Amino acid sequence: MALDLAKENLKGLLGNWYLAGREPWQVVSATATAVLGGVWLWGFLFQEESLVSRGKRVAFRLARHIPAVARRIDSELSKINKDFQEEVIHRNEGNPYIVSLPEQGKTHREIVDMVKLYLGFGDYRWQDGYVSGAVYYFDEGLIRLLTDVYGLASYTNPLHPDIFPGVCKMEAEVVRMTAELFHGGPASCGTMTTGGTESILMACKAYRDYAREEWGIKHPEIVLPTTAHPAFDKAGLYLGIRITHVPVDPETYKVDVGAMRRAVSRNTILLVGSTPNFPYGTMDDIEAVAALGLRKRVPVHVDACLGGFVIAFMRRAGYSVPPFDFAVPGVTSISADTHKYGFAPKGSSVILYSEPKYRHHQFCVTTDWPGGVYGSPTVNGSRAGGIIAACWATMISFGLEGYVDTTKKIVETTRYIVKRLSEMDSLFVFGEPATSVIAIGSRAFHIYRLSDALGKRGWNLNPLQYPPGIHLCVTHMHTAPGVAERFVADVRAELGTIMQDPGRQVDGKLAMYGMSQGIPDRSIVGDFTRFFLDSMYYTPAGRGDGPA
């Protein structure tokens, strides 16, 4: 006690000595400088990114100004851009491009033949289950049904509910059926969107505006695990929200709830958990995240875009699953994609809220436009009524029994593959797959070698980074007889070859992907990602000669 008092007295004496004889403006100036300098130093030292990582990034960016280094980087980026274009050219080889309107319109038969030709492009046999995710269900009977339904509703637009009340009723029924699956109460509500990304964007917009109006938060932030979908980062860029990533447990690959608790600030407007996350297929502890949300008085969003229409049926299919939906106190919104395991056509998802007060802040309303009062529920104004009708028809067609049956087959297949892969000494499975995604890695060799080898056998898998891995998203396509067994057999066969020389480095396209993970300046990785996106829109220069 006496020692503490002596310290305080000494501080006071030193302060008085330093300030003695100073002008008032000097005292104020010194105080302001010290405070602002302290704030800057704190922010500089305790950012989300470590000091070492930032140092490497700065050094790398400075090195880019050296002419020889800049030329080398530009040369490599140019080569990568050319490689992407050549790959697109290869995939469409022998098929002329249409780059200007034909002089005369094509006939019905000609157009249908051209569409069939275009849909036949590509090297992967997705119909035979060789692709991870992408196509979640394929059945000729369902295709015929949805083609008929979409055709009937193709002209409708729910922007005009007075003109097309039927399609609006369909949307309302899709939302209500989905809310019921996720244990939503009488007040639960939501909208359809064009996909998981829009569902997440809408949720972030709703919470941003809610926090601004109710809590006066002007600098909103969302706290989420590193495994959360990049759609949240996109929402941050579009909506001016700071995105704070927290780590996952290195064994379970579930969000570190302790790190999430430490990251919460007075500006936090939302906590996020995934059921499951895309990279590893593991399920965050939603009960713990929701309890944290209640304690901190922060809403909680559950991203079930990927596996929502599996996990919602797992208990009925005979599998145990931890509580994750509106049955958990503190969960205020859920996103779930009907166009994944809901098996609806691409372009449909659902965003749900526990109460209308959140959905009200999702809506965009303009009251002073000369064209009248304008309101729209989602990003789009006009929306495709045909997609809504097709989604509604899909859910009605499958029914509860159909979804439970497909869930049972998908989860059974997933667990069979997990069991067989876990028996292979040179591989390991990341965490515990919650629904249908299996992520694998290796401590014995570079896992991208296995990805490359399986690619040559026709398999299309998703590469992961930080740490390197690959994953298979099991769909209904993989439940067909022999598909899972073929995958396991191919993995085992390629492992036998790889383990003859486990130290060899990965080469080819995946070598570039692996190399990119070690580049401190992520803007360069962003550059060649943009080149990849550019390549999707490649057409040759000049006038094309469309198919005759």
N, C-alpha and C positions, 0 to 999 in steps of 0.2 A: 504493500500500500504506500509506504513511504517512498519506495523507489519510483513508483509510477508518478507520485506527486512531484518528485524531483525532476523527472523527465519532462513533465508538463511545464514546470517552472523554467527549465533550460530552454525549451522550445520558445516560450514566451519572451525570454531575455534575448535570444538570437533574433527573433522576429522584430522586437523593438529596436535592437541594434541596427538591423538592416534597414528598417523603415525610418529611423531617426533622421530628421533633416530633409526628408523627401517631400516634394510637392504633392498635393492631393492627386493630380492627374497621373503622376508617376506611380503612386500607390495603386490607383485603379488600374492603370495599364499593366503593371507587374502582376496584379491579381488575375486580371482577365487572361493575360498570356499564359500564366501558370495553369489556370483551369482549362483553357482551350487546348493547350499543349498536352495536358494530362488526358483529356478526352480523346485527342487524336492518337496518342501513344497507346491507350487502352484498346481503341478500335483497331489499330495496326497490329498489335500483338495477339489479340484474341479474336481474329476472324475465323470463319468456318474453315478456311484453307490454312494449312500450317505455314509458319514463317519460312521453313525450308522449301516447301513447294512453291511459294510465291517468289522466293529468291531464284529458284531454277527457272521459273517462267520468265521473270524479268531478264535474266542473263541470256536466255534463249532469244527473246525478242530483240535485245540489243545486238546480239550476234547476227540477226537477220539484216542489219544495216550494213554489215561488211559486204562489199560487192561480190566477192567470190562465194560467200555463203548464200547470198540472195540469189545469185545465178544458179547455184546447185539446187536450191529449194524450188525455184521457178521451173527448172528443168524437170525435176521429179514430179511436181504437180502437173506439168504439161503432159508427161508420160502417163500419169494416172488418168487424166482426163481423156486422153486418146484411148487408153485401155477400156474405159467404161463405154465409150462410143462404139468401139470395135465389137464389144460384147453384145450391144444392142443390135448392131448390123448383122452379127452372126445369128442371133435369135430370129431375125426376120429375113434371113437370107433367101433370095430368089423371089421375094414378094414385093412388087413395086409399091411405092408410096403415093398416096393421093395428097397433093399439096395445094391444089386449087379445085374449085368446084367444077364438076364435069359439065360439059356443054349441055347435055341432056340428062335428066334424072334417070336413075336405074329402075328397073322393074322390081316387083316384089320378089320374084324368084332369084334375080341376080343379087339383090341385097342379102337375102337369106343365105345364099351360097357364099357370099363374101364374109358374112359374119361367121359362118362355120369354118371358113378358111382361117380367119384371124384367131378364132378361139382354139385352133389346133396348133398355134405356134407354141414354142417352148420345149424344153428337154425333159421335164419332170412328169412322171406318171402319177399325178395326184389322185386319180381315180382308184389306183391300186394301193393307196395308203403310204406312199413314199415321202410325203411332205409333212412337216411339223406344222400343226395348226392350219391356217389359211382357208381350208375348206372343211367345215365341221360336220357336214352331212350331205349326202348326195343320193337322191332316189328319184327315178324317172317319174313315178306317180306324183310325188310332191312337186316336182318341177312343172308338171302339166297343170296341177291345181293352181299353183302360184302364178303361172303364165296366164291362166284364165282370169284369176282374180285381179291381177295387176292390169290386164287389158281392160277389164270392166271399170276399174277405178282410176285409170291412167290420166284422165282429164280433171280429176277432182283436186281441190286445194282447200285445206282446212283454214286458210287465212280468211275464208268467206263462210263462216259457220251457218249463216242464214241460207246460203245457197246449197251447201253440202253438209247438212246436219248429220247424215248417216256416217260419213267418214270421221267426223268429230266424235260421234258416239263410239266408233271403233277404237279411236285413240284413248278415250276415257276408259273403255273396258280393258284395254291392254294395260294401262297404268294401274287400274284397280286390281286386276288379276295378279300382276307382279307384286304390288304392295301386299296383297294377301299372302303370297308365297314367303315374303320376308317379314311376316308377323307385324305388319303395319296396323295401327289402331284405326278407329273411325276417322280421326283427323288426318291420317296420312294421305299424301297427295303427291303429284309429280307431273311430268310431261314426257312425251317421247322426244327423242333427238335423232340425229343422223348417225350417231355412233358414240363409242365410249369417250372419245376426245371431246366431243361437244357436250356430253353429259357432265364431264369433269369441268369444262370451261363454265358451264352454266352454274354448277354448284359453287365454284370459286367466285363468280360474279355475284351470286346471291349473298354469300357470306361477307364479301367485301362491302356491298351496299348496306347490308344489315348492320354490320359493325360500325360503319360510318354514321348511320342514322341513330342507332340505339346507344352506341358507346362513344361516339365522337372520335373513332380511330382514323387518323389521316394517313398513316404509314403502315398499312396492313402487312402481316406476314403469315405464312402457313408453315407449320412444322410437320415434316413427313420423313419416312425412312428413305435411305438411298435407293431402295428397291422399288419405290413407288413409280408409277408410270410417268414418262416424260410429258404427258398431257398437262400435268400440274406445272411443270416448268414453262410450257407453252402458255398456260393461263397467266403465269407470273409475268411473262413478257408482254402479252396482250393487254393485261388489266392493271399493270403497275403494282403487282403484289410481290413482296420479297419472299422467296422460297428458301427455307432453311432445312437442309438435309441433316438427318441424324443417322448414325451407324446402325447396322444390324449385328446381332450376336454372331460371332464367327463360327459357331458350332451349329446353331439352330437356323440361322439366317432369318430370324424374326426380328422385328424392330427392338432396339434397346430402349425400353420404356424409361429407364433412368436417364439416359441421354436426352430423350424427348422431354422429360420433366425439366431438366436443366436448361433446355433450349426455349422453353415457354417464356414469353415476355409480356409486357402490358400491351403490345401491339399484335399479339397472336390472335388471329380470328378463326383458326381452324386447325385441328389435328387430323391426321390421315392414317388409316391402316388398310392393308390389302388382304383380300380373301379369294384367291391367293395372289401373290405378286407374280409378275410375268417372268423375271429371270430364273428364279429357283422353284417356283410353284409352292413355296411355303406360305403359311397363314400367320399373319401377325396376331398377337394376343389382344383381341378386340376388347375383351372385358377389362384388361388392364389399361388400355388406351382410353376407353370410355370412362373408367373410374377417374383417371387423370383429368379428363375433360370436365367431369362434374366438379372435381376438387378445384380446378382452375377457372371454372365457369367459361369453358371454351367448347364450341360445338365439335362434333366428331363425324367425319365422313368415312364410310366404308366403301372402298373401291372393289366391287365385285364384278367389274366389267368382263374379265376373262372367265372366271369360273362360277359366276352367279347362278347360272342355270344348270350347274352341276351340284354345287354345295347346297342349294335350296331343296334338293330332292334326296340328299344322301341319307338322312335319317330314315326316310320312307323306304329307301333301297336297302336298309339294314346296316348302315355304317354310322359309327359315332362321329360327331363333329362338335367342337366347342361352340358355345353361343357366339353369334357374330352379327345379328341383324337388329331390327327394332325391338326385339325382346330384351336386348341389353340396354339398361338405363344409361343415357348419355349419348347413344347413337342418334344422330339427327338427320342423316342423309345416306343414301346408298345409290351407287351407279351399277347397272347391270345391263349387259349387251344381249339383246334378243337375237342379234345376227351372228352370235357365236354359238354357244350350246343351246340357245333357244331355237336354232336352226332356221330362223327367218332369213330372207334375202338381205344382202349387204345394204347397209344404210339405215339401220334401226337400232335404237338403244333406249333405255329408260333411266331417268333420274328421279329419285324418290326423296321426299322429305317427311319428317315426322309430324310437321305442323304447317299449315298454310302460310304462316308469317315468314318462313324462309322462301317459299315458292314465290310469294309476292315480290321479293327483291330479285328474283330471277327475271321477271318480266321486264320488258322494255316498253315504256309508255311515253308518248309525246303528245302533249295536250294542245299545243299552240300552232300546229302546222295548218297552213291554209287549206290543205286537202282534207282536213277533218282530224278528229282525235284518232291517234294511231297506237295500237298496242300489239305486240307479238310476244309469244311465250319463250321463244328460243332465238338463236342467231338468225336463222332464216326468216324472211317474211313469208313469201310463198313457199309451201312445202309440198312434197310429192304425196298426194293422197293414196296413190297406188302402193307405195311402200308401206304406209300405215295399214292398208287393207290386207296386204300380203302377210305382214307380221301378225295381224289379228287372225287371219286364216290359218297360219302355221300353228299358233298356240291352240286354237280350237281343234285343229286336225290331230295334234298329238294328244292333248288332254293330259291329265295328271298321270294316268297309267302309262302313257307313251313316254313321257319324260322320265318317270321312275325307271322304266325298263332300259332306256338308253343310258341313264346315269349308272345303273348297275353294271352294264356291259363295259362302259368307259372306265369306271373305277376298278373293276376286276382286271381289265387289260393293263391299266397303269400299274397296279400292284404286282401283277405277274412280271412285267418288265423290270420293275424296281428290284424284285426278289432275285431275278436272274442276273441283273447287272451287279448287284451287291455280292454275288458269289465269285465275281472276277477279281482276282487279287490286285491287279494294276489299276483298278478304277474305284471311285467312291461316288456316292450320291450325296449331293448337297442337301443337308437338312432332312426334313421329313415331308415328302410331297403331300399336299393336303387334298388335292383333287385329281388333276390330270396332267400336270407338268412335271417332267423328270429332268433334273439338271445333273450332269455328271462331270467329274474332273479326274485328274490323275496326278499323283506325286512321283510317278515312275517315268513319265515321258510327257512331251508337250501335247495337250489334249487336242489341239487343232490338227495334229497329224491324223487322229482318228476321224475328225470331222471331214478332212480332205479325202481320206480313204473311203469313208462311207458315201461321200458325194460321188465318187467314181463308180460306186455300185448303184447310184440312182437316188440316194437318200438326200433330202434337203432338210438340214437341221439349223437351229439358230445358234450362232456363236455368242458367248458371254465374255465380259471383261471385268477385271477387278474383283476376284481373280479370274483367270481364263477358265472357260468351261463351255459346254455345249448343252443344249436342251432339246428334248422332244416334247411337243405338246400333243398329247394323245387325243384323237378325235374319234368320232363314230367310224370313220374310215379305217382306223386301226383295229377295230373289233371284228372285222371280217375274218373268216377262217384262214389261219396261216400267216397273217401279216405280222403279228407280234413275234411269232416264232422266227420268221424270216429276219426281222430286225435283230433279235438276240443272236441268231446264228451268224449274221454278217458282222456284228460287233466282235463276237468271239474269234471269227476267222481273221479279221484285220488286226486284232490284238496279238494274235500269234505271229504275224509278220512284223508288227511294230516292235515287239519285245525282243526280236532278234538284234535290233540296234536301237535301244530306247533313247540313247543320247543324241540321235540325229535331230537337227533342227527342222522346224516346219518350213516348207517352201510354197511357192505359188501365191495365189490370191490371199490365202489366210496368213501368209507370212507378213504381208502388208498390214493386215488387220491387227496382228499381234504386235508388230512394230509400232503401230499408232498409239498403243497403250502406254508406251514409254516416252512419248513426246511431251515435255513439260508445257509447251505452248499449245493449248488445245485449239487455238484459232486455226492452226495448220490442219488439224484433223477436221475441223469444221469446213475448211476449204475443199478438201477432197470429198467430203460428204455432199457439199453443194454441187460438185462436179457430177457425182452419182445421180443426184436429183435432176440436174440438167439433162443427163443422158436419157432419162425417161421421156423427155420431150424432143428427142432427136428426130429430125427429118432432113433429108438431103437438101442442099441448096438448089434453087432453080425450080422450074416447073416440072412436076412429076407426071408420069404416065400411069394413071390409076388402072386397076384391072379392067380388062375389056368387058 
